[in-house]
Amino acid sequence: MLLPFKAYMVVAPFCLFFLKLATDGHRTKYGLADAAAIVLLGYLLCSVVFVLVAVILFFTHRREYVAENILLAGVALLIALLFSSLCAVS
């Protein structure tokens, strides 16, 4: 159930890095800040999903997975904060 969100956390920075390499020095309609904003929204969505799943697991007494999901939500928020600085670049 959470595999797409976990995969997004790993793949999205690489895609953004390759987009930067591919468009470096070229005029494009949309810049790196626009792409970083989309990645930022994806990370915020991932963190919300991980917290909701942790709450559901807590109430269904599957507490061994709660810490993992809270940790993943924290990592997603930390990465989102790092990408927020890229969104401000114009």
N, C-alpha and C positions, 0 to 999 in steps of 0.2 A: 504494500500500500504506500509506503514512504519512499520506495526506490526512485521514482522520478524526481522527488525533491532532493534526495541525497545526491543523485547524479547531477542535478542542476548546480548544486553547490560546488562540485568539482569541475564541471565543464565550462560554466559561464565565464570565469576569469580567463581561461585559455582562449575562448572565442573572442572576448573583448581585446585580448592582447594581439591575436592574429588580425583582427579588424584594424587595430592601430597600425600594425606593420604593413598591411595591405594598402591602407589609405594615406600613409605618411608621405607628405609632399604632394599629394593630389588634391584637387578641389572636388569636394563632394557636397551633395545637397544637405546631407545630415552629418553632423560631426560626431566626434568621440563623446561629447557631453550628452548628446541625445541617446546614444547607445548605452552609455553608463547609467542614464536614468532608467532605461528599461531593465537593465541588470539589477539596479538598486530595487526597483519594485518587485522583481522576482525574489530577491533575497528577503525583503520584508514579508512577502507572501509565505516563503518557506518558514520564516521564524514564527509566524502566526499559526501555520499548520502544525509545526512541531510542538508548540505550546498547547494547542487544542488536543492533539493526540496524547500528550503527557497527562493532561487533565482527565481524559477519558480512561487512560490506562490506570491512573491513580484510583479512580472510582470503581473500576472493574477488578481491583486487587491484583493487577499485574505490575507490581511496584518495581520489579527488577529492570523494567524498560523505561521507567519514568526519568531516571537520572540521565540516561542516554539521550532522550528527546529534549530535555531541558538544556543539556550541553550543546546539542546541535542547534537549538534555537539561539543560544548565546553566541555561538560561532557565526551563525547567519547574521545576527544583529551587528556583530563586530565587523564582519566583512562589508555589510551595508554601510556602516559608518565610514569605512575606508573608501568605498566607492562614492560616497556623497561628496568627497572633495573633487572627484573627477567631474561630477555634474555641474559644479560651479564654474568650470573653465569654459570660456566662450571663444 
